[in-house]
Amino acid sequence: MIRRNLNFKHFLNLYFSSKNILLSFLRIQESPIHAECEIPEFAGIIGYRTTIKFYIKNIIILIIIFLINTTFNYAAANDTLTKKVTTLVENTDADVSIPIEKFRYAGDQRFTIDGSLPLKESKIKPLNTIILGTIVTGGLVGLHIMMQNAWWKNSRGGFHFEEDFVSALQVDKAGHSYVAYLSSYAANEALLTSGFSYDASAIIGSAMGLGFETMIEIEDGFSKDWGFSPSDFYFDLAGATFFLAQHYVPALQNITPKWTYFPTEWTGQPVLNRPRNIGDDYNSSAFWWSINVHNILPDNFKNFWPKWLNIALGYGGNAIDANPDPNGPPDQLSVRRYMIALDYNMVQLLPDGCPFWNWCKQTMNIFKFPAPTIEFSKTGTRFYLMYPFRFKLGGIKF
């Protein structure tokens, strides 16, 4: 059987020959500056002529080409999509890759972006590394520009420390921990697909997740309005460390950090009384620790609890830096929210498919989707049929 892998030369040919077709399909207009993009300009994609529009356009093309390559490999190695194992293995030498039965998370099969098994020893895949490296670099540049405009613009000063543990009812601390975990996961997945070994991907990925968050703290340290917060860094460290600990202590995989984000305008909650972005809109966020109940039950009780159903413990805040409710009390204050909710194990709930789909449903597991929830706060106890949305039936809200 011949594997339809794209080598670097074929990749460049596909990239430049299909560029205008893909742009036309996506209805993205070519910038006059880059209308005649040659291979030398591709090599200098991070040069001084790069624009955000150029980044986004090329990243979209790279993602599509990567998915084409993955599809070719998958089609060449599989005659059907009905078997989970065939979505993971392409006649991989057992001496090179870790056994499929060991590539698991909380007892469920794990998946890589391209469907391959992780390697025991690193063997870099140039094409995957170039594509994913470009996507990650473009994403980091875009995030930095967004944060620069939101937090640090026109606020440069000398480096200094400023402790802010009391801010935002510590909801931001939960956010720091979660983002470090999420960044570690994303880096780990990119490294696995690029040919780094199973262990190296976890270690380097955790370091990259912590490094990304530390970069933000350092930028805060040079901002007159902020400052390097030691407590923020400690929670960054906790998130990245927990991700790495799950790699070496499988029992910890039964607890998964998750995040909910729905703008307060959608849910009727108080809105921030300042410029906001998804990174610091704490009223719209809640952070969760999802527990795999099925795994921790005694064996004789497992049959009574579905594998796809978890229990999640959540924390959030309400009316943080918000406009006061004109109909509310004059001394309205921020309120802590504690939640217990049903949660979904997407790997068990959703059907199997091609490698990229299986990886996507695995990645969905680090986000919390609406589900029945009980919320506790000093303002009372509330039941949500689909948190954070409220429904009204007659005089009953749920």
VEXDO-791754 format. One line per field, with one value per residue (C-alpha): x, y, z; residue in three letters; residue number from 1. Coordinates in Angstrom, 3 decimals, padded with zeros to 6 digits. Layout:
N
u = [X ...] $
v = [Y ...] $
w = [Z ...] $
aa = [ala ...] $
i = [NUM ...] $
This chain:
398
u = [000.000 001.341 000.961 000.042 002.292 003.121 006.835 008.164 008.577 005.065 003.754 005.210 003.800 000.372 000.529 001.276 -000.746 -003.880 -003.597 -005.863 -008.398 -008.683 -008.864 -011.605 -013.499 -013.198 -013.986 -010.814 -009.346 -005.622 -003.730 -001.992 001.223 001.282 -000.435 002.632 003.887 007.007 008.698 011.324 008.503 007.013 010.370 010.164 006.576 007.481 009.335 008.610 006.013 003.719 000.251 -002.403 -004.579 -001.736 -001.251 -004.908 -005.166 -002.108 -002.994 -006.400 -004.662 -002.153 -004.947 -006.804 -003.644 -002.880 -006.387 -005.993 -002.748 -004.350 -007.321 -005.018 -003.122 -006.335 -007.941 -004.845 -004.713 -008.424 -011.305 -013.973 -014.670 -016.442 -013.504 -011.901 -008.534 -008.225 -008.560 -005.424 -003.039 -001.440 000.484 002.797 005.815 005.269 008.950 008.595 005.252 003.730 001.117 -002.385 -003.701 -001.396 -002.468 -005.490 -006.985 -009.148 -009.598 -010.819 -008.857 -006.811 -006.322 -003.727 -004.539 -003.445 -004.468 -000.952 000.267 002.790 006.419 008.617 011.532 011.343 011.497 010.537 008.056 009.161 005.876 003.713 006.245 006.210 002.420 001.705 004.632 003.253 -000.273 000.970 003.236 000.421 -001.942 000.532 001.169 -002.573 -003.155 -000.294 -001.673 -005.138 -003.743 -001.468 -004.459 -006.639 -004.200 -000.754 -001.170 000.143 000.962 004.640 006.766 009.479 009.193 007.542 005.589 001.995 000.027 -003.641 -004.913 -008.002 -009.147 -012.150 -013.034 -010.149 -012.089 -009.088 -006.849 -008.982 -008.655 -004.860 -004.716 -007.096 -005.329 -001.973 -003.563 -005.227 -001.993 -000.067 -002.624 -002.471 001.338 001.401 -000.926 001.119 004.351 002.924 001.797 005.183 007.016 008.141 008.030 005.141 007.078 008.909 005.631 004.133 007.218 007.912 004.196 003.802 006.858 005.413 002.060 003.758 006.020 003.054 001.413 004.726 005.129 001.802 002.902 006.155 004.239 001.995 005.169 006.126 002.647 001.984 -001.602 -000.805 002.352 003.802 001.468 003.117 -000.242 -001.099 002.182 001.555 -001.783 -000.140 002.375 -000.407 -002.257 000.806 001.988 -001.396 -001.312 002.122 001.083 -001.819 000.733 002.575 -000.280 -003.235 -005.596 -005.509 -007.060 -010.382 -010.437 -010.495 -010.375 -013.051 -014.295 -017.659 -017.900 -021.130 -021.350 -023.493 -025.754 -026.911 -027.693 -029.046 -026.153 -024.514 -022.121 -018.587 -018.299 -015.046 -013.585 -013.501 -012.318 -012.777 -009.652 -010.932 -014.721 -015.127 -018.902 -019.249 -016.924 -017.077 -014.325 -014.986 -013.390 -015.181 -015.096 -015.297 -017.787 -017.916 -014.183 -014.135 -017.195 -016.661 -016.869 -020.245 -021.779 -020.272 -023.147 -025.545 -023.683 -023.251 -019.694 -020.643 -021.982 -019.703 -020.263 -018.635 -017.843 -017.704 -016.735 -017.488 -018.423 -021.287 -021.383 -017.554 -016.584 -020.134 -022.636 -024.946 -028.448 -030.663 -033.453 -031.223 -030.060 -027.669 -025.024 -024.934 -021.680 -019.882 -021.035 -019.195 -020.980 -020.452 -021.986 -022.529 -023.613 -024.002 -021.329 -020.582 -017.699 -017.615 -015.350 -018.018 -021.058 -020.205 -019.696 -016.265 -015.142 -012.025 -008.848 -009.376 -012.991 -011.939 -009.309 -011.880 -014.345 -011.450 -010.582 -014.216 -013.751 -011.821 -014.809 -017.999 -021.263 -024.683 -026.234 -028.509 -026.841 -027.467 -025.848 -025.155 -024.412 -025.241 -028.194 -029.748 -029.833 -030.829 -031.536 -030.608 -031.949 -029.085 -026.538 -025.938 -029.214 -032.451 -035.877 -039.270 -042.409 -045.297 -044.015 -041.257 -037.665 -035.224] $
v = [000.000 003.413 006.241 009.526 011.713 015.226 015.952 019.495 020.059 018.816 020.899 024.115 023.265 022.564 025.703 028.140 026.411 026.131 029.492 031.488 028.630 028.393 032.158 032.335 029.527 031.283 034.672 036.244 038.974 038.860 041.903 043.851 043.837 040.044 039.544 037.845 035.895 033.901 031.118 033.543 035.592 032.427 031.795 035.259 035.035 036.519 039.420 043.115 042.977 040.618 041.873 040.313 039.794 037.998 035.797 034.821 034.114 031.871 030.094 029.173 027.749 025.814 024.304 023.187 021.664 019.898 018.427 017.337 015.577 013.913 012.801 011.281 009.336 008.184 007.141 005.199 003.252 002.679 001.155 002.084 004.601 002.127 000.956 003.197 001.475 002.079 005.806 005.726 003.248 003.114 -000.119 001.602 -000.369 -001.272 -000.661 002.962 004.039 003.564 000.765 001.893 000.551 002.944 006.023 006.779 009.554 008.566 005.142 006.552 006.238 009.321 010.745 012.877 015.490 013.295 009.929 008.614 007.055 008.999 007.984 006.464 008.571 011.894 011.815 015.199 015.325 018.391 019.086 018.822 020.907 023.686 023.809 023.603 025.896 028.546 028.172 028.412 031.380 033.215 032.488 033.756 036.935 037.525 036.947 039.267 042.043 041.582 041.751 044.663 046.712 045.633 045.898 047.341 049.980 053.420 052.058 051.133 051.741 050.225 046.608 046.228 043.745 044.276 041.661 041.504 038.403 040.244 041.286 039.809 037.535 035.277 034.284 035.514 033.141 030.201 031.629 031.774 028.152 027.054 028.983 027.500 024.035 024.765 026.183 023.127 020.844 022.741 022.710 019.005 018.143 020.163 018.540 015.010 015.629 017.155 013.978 014.682 011.681 010.996 012.049 014.970 016.414 016.446 018.003 020.603 021.305 022.079 024.342 026.154 026.590 028.078 030.154 031.694 032.715 033.964 036.180 037.788 038.333 039.958 042.272 043.151 043.890 046.577 048.125 051.183 050.026 046.464 044.809 041.306 039.502 036.664 035.011 035.043 033.269 030.678 029.773 029.684 027.243 025.173 024.789 023.715 021.428 019.713 018.988 017.375 015.496 013.910 012.456 010.623 009.990 008.602 008.791 012.601 012.275 011.676 015.443 017.718 021.548 023.167 026.634 028.178 031.502 033.144 036.980 038.422 040.070 036.548 035.531 038.726 039.089 042.448 043.784 045.009 048.757 048.997 047.885 044.105 041.125 037.392 037.198 039.344 039.297 037.456 037.874 035.862 033.072 030.136 027.611 023.972 020.762 017.876 014.525 011.238 009.564 006.266 005.698 006.334 004.240 000.718 -001.922 -003.230 000.275 001.186 -000.324 002.136 005.261 006.063 006.616 009.835 011.573 013.487 015.749 019.200 021.622 025.245 028.703 032.156 035.701 038.053 041.870 042.081 045.596 045.915 048.673 048.665 047.411 050.548 048.453 046.803 047.902 050.906 048.855 046.131 044.160 041.488 037.970 034.644 031.797 028.110 025.532 021.799 020.538 017.582 017.401 015.469 013.223 014.079 011.173 008.769 010.812 011.605 009.015 008.105 009.294 010.357 011.160 014.922 014.589 012.221 014.724 017.551 015.742 014.963 018.677 019.592 017.837 020.797 023.104 023.034 022.958 024.016 021.425 021.238 023.161 024.229 027.557 028.674 032.269 034.684 035.875 032.423 029.046 028.775 025.902 026.214 023.784 024.728 026.872 029.789 030.399 031.075 029.949 031.097 029.024 030.949 032.205 029.618 030.361 027.576] $
w = [000.000 -000.984 001.515 -000.106 002.032 000.854 000.979 001.294 -002.480 -003.199 -000.294 -001.789 -005.211 -003.709 -001.588 -004.412 -007.159 -004.993 -003.269 -005.616 -005.829 -002.041 -001.614 -004.228 -002.503 000.849 -000.735 000.636 -001.559 -002.325 -001.037 -003.882 -001.850 -001.944 -005.314 -006.774 -003.837 -004.725 -002.750 -001.316 000.207 001.718 003.394 004.895 006.008 009.401 007.790 007.930 005.144 007.077 007.971 010.167 007.100 005.375 008.456 008.661 004.943 004.848 008.091 006.623 003.548 005.665 007.767 004.637 003.116 006.404 006.457 002.820 003.719 006.736 004.638 001.989 004.652 006.269 002.961 001.971 005.220 005.873 003.921 006.503 009.266 011.517 013.626 016.230 016.039 012.312 012.888 014.985 013.389 009.950 010.285 012.761 013.958 017.615 018.281 017.146 018.647 022.066 022.211 021.363 024.671 026.531 024.567 026.706 028.844 031.823 030.234 026.888 023.665 022.889 019.412 017.641 015.000 012.085 013.545 014.128 017.365 019.505 019.099 021.774 020.520 018.712 014.913 013.517 010.623 008.592 006.812 009.939 011.869 009.245 009.014 012.747 013.594 011.252 012.651 016.252 015.474 013.715 016.590 019.174 017.173 016.862 020.580 021.507 019.313 020.824 024.371 023.468 022.317 025.241 028.168 027.448 024.744 025.774 029.228 028.983 032.069 034.206 035.299 038.698 040.833 041.938 043.858 042.822 044.579 045.822 042.335 040.534 043.473 042.345 039.214 037.210 039.184 038.073 034.579 034.777 035.841 033.086 030.297 031.317 031.172 027.812 026.344 027.550 025.912 022.606 022.560 023.452 020.566 018.067 019.260 019.043 015.470 014.600 015.606 019.171 021.477 023.837 026.941 025.305 024.007 027.517 029.125 026.424 025.990 029.701 029.554 026.534 028.271 031.306 029.050 027.250 030.506 031.915 028.848 029.707 033.316 032.158 029.817 032.771 034.735 032.209 032.235 034.402 034.933 035.978 037.265 037.515 039.926 041.894 042.595 038.883 038.169 040.892 039.291 035.861 037.287 038.872 035.559 033.565 036.364 036.601 032.867 033.207 036.351 034.460 032.029 034.795 037.253 035.236 038.222 037.884 034.436 036.151 036.843 033.786 033.949 031.784 030.865 030.014 028.186 027.085 026.887 029.644 027.060 026.149 029.710 031.306 033.751 034.658 032.015 032.675 033.235 031.238 027.911 027.859 025.877 026.203 028.399 031.260 030.958 034.243 034.472 031.259 032.369 034.742 035.435 036.194 037.377 035.679 037.489 035.608 037.942 036.060 036.532 040.257 041.121 042.501 039.789 040.956 040.511 037.127 035.149 036.793 035.641 031.909 030.684 028.886 032.020 034.412 037.410 037.321 040.146 039.037 040.238 038.871 039.793 039.201 038.898 038.817 037.630 036.334 035.847 038.883 038.332 038.329 039.812 042.414 045.861 045.983 047.789 045.133 045.403 043.444 044.271 044.236 042.458 043.232 040.901 040.656 037.254 034.983 032.311 029.139 028.167 024.461 023.543 024.805 023.767 020.135 017.388 016.028 012.630 010.756 012.746 012.784 013.961 016.746 017.833 017.737 020.009 022.371 022.429 023.117 026.459 027.884 027.361 029.422 027.490 028.856 031.171 034.239 037.082 040.666 041.606 045.180 046.180 048.958 046.877 047.002 045.292 041.649 039.297 035.614 033.064 030.716 032.533 032.070 030.231 032.100 030.877 032.076 032.046 033.536 036.884 037.108 036.106 035.531] $
aa = [met ile arg arg asn leu asn phe lys his phe leu asn leu tyr phe ser ser lys asn ile leu leu ser phe leu arg ile gln glu ser pro ile his ala glu cys glu ile pro glu phe ala gly ile ile gly tyr arg thr thr ile lys phe tyr ile lys asn ile ile ile leu ile ile ile phe leu ile asn thr thr phe asn tyr ala ala ala asn asp thr leu thr lys lys val thr thr leu val glu asn thr asp ala asp val ser ile pro ile glu lys phe arg tyr ala gly asp gln arg phe thr ile asp gly ser leu pro leu lys glu ser lys ile lys pro leu asn thr ile ile leu gly thr ile val thr gly gly leu val gly leu his ile met met gln asn ala trp trp lys asn ser arg gly gly phe his phe glu glu asp phe val ser ala leu gln val asp lys ala gly his ser tyr val ala tyr leu ser ser tyr ala ala asn glu ala leu leu thr ser gly phe ser tyr asp ala ser ala ile ile gly ser ala met gly leu gly phe glu thr met ile glu ile glu asp gly phe ser lys asp trp gly phe ser pro ser asp phe tyr phe asp leu ala gly ala thr phe phe leu ala gln his tyr val pro ala leu gln asn ile thr pro lys trp thr tyr phe pro thr glu trp thr gly gln pro val leu asn arg pro arg asn ile gly asp asp tyr asn ser ser ala phe trp trp ser ile asn val his asn ile leu pro asp asn phe lys asn phe trp pro lys trp leu asn ile ala leu gly tyr gly gly asn ala ile asp ala asn pro asp pro asn gly pro pro asp gln leu ser val arg arg tyr met ile ala leu asp tyr asn met val gln leu leu pro asp gly cys pro phe trp asn trp cys lys gln thr met asn ile phe lys phe pro ala pro thr ile glu phe ser lys thr gly thr arg phe tyr leu met tyr pro phe arg phe lys leu gly gly ile lys phe] $
i = [1 2 3 4 5 6 7 8 9 10 11 12 13 14 15 16 17 18 19 20 21 22 23 24 25 26 27 28 29 30 31 32 33 34 35 36 37 38 39 40 41 42 43 44 45 46 47 48 49 50 51 52 53 54 55 56 57 58 59 60 61 62 63 64 65 66 67 68 69 70 71 72 73 74 75 76 77 78 79 80 81 82 83 84 85 86 87 88 89 90 91 92 93 94 95 96 97 98 99 100 101 102 103 104 105 106 107 108 109 110 111 112 113 114 115 116 117 118 119 120 121 122 123 124 125 126 127 128 129 130 131 132 133 134 135 136 137 138 139 140 141 142 143 144 145 146 147 148 149 150 151 152 153 154 155 156 157 158 159 160 161 162 163 164 165 166 167 168 169 170 171 172 173 174 175 176 177 178 179 180 181 182 183 184 185 186 187 188 189 190 191 192 193 194 195 196 197 198 199 200 201 202 203 204 205 206 207 208 209 210 211 212 213 214 215 216 217 218 219 220 221 222 223 224 225 226 227 228 229 230 231 232 233 234 235 236 237 238 239 240 241 242 243 244 245 246 247 248 249 250 251 252 253 254 255 256 257 258 259 260 261 262 263 264 265 266 267 268 269 270 271 272 273 274 275 276 277 278 279 280 281 282 283 284 285 286 287 288 289 290 291 292 293 294 295 296 297 298 299 300 301 302 303 304 305 306 307 308 309 310 311 312 313 314 315 316 317 318 319 320 321 322 323 324 325 326 327 328 329 330 331 332 333 334 335 336 337 338 339 340 341 342 343 344 345 346 347 348 349 350 351 352 353 354 355 356 357 358 359 360 361 362 363 364 365 366 367 368 369 370 371 372 373 374 375 376 377 378 379 380 381 382 383 384 385 386 387 388 389 390 391 392 393 394 395 396 397 398] $
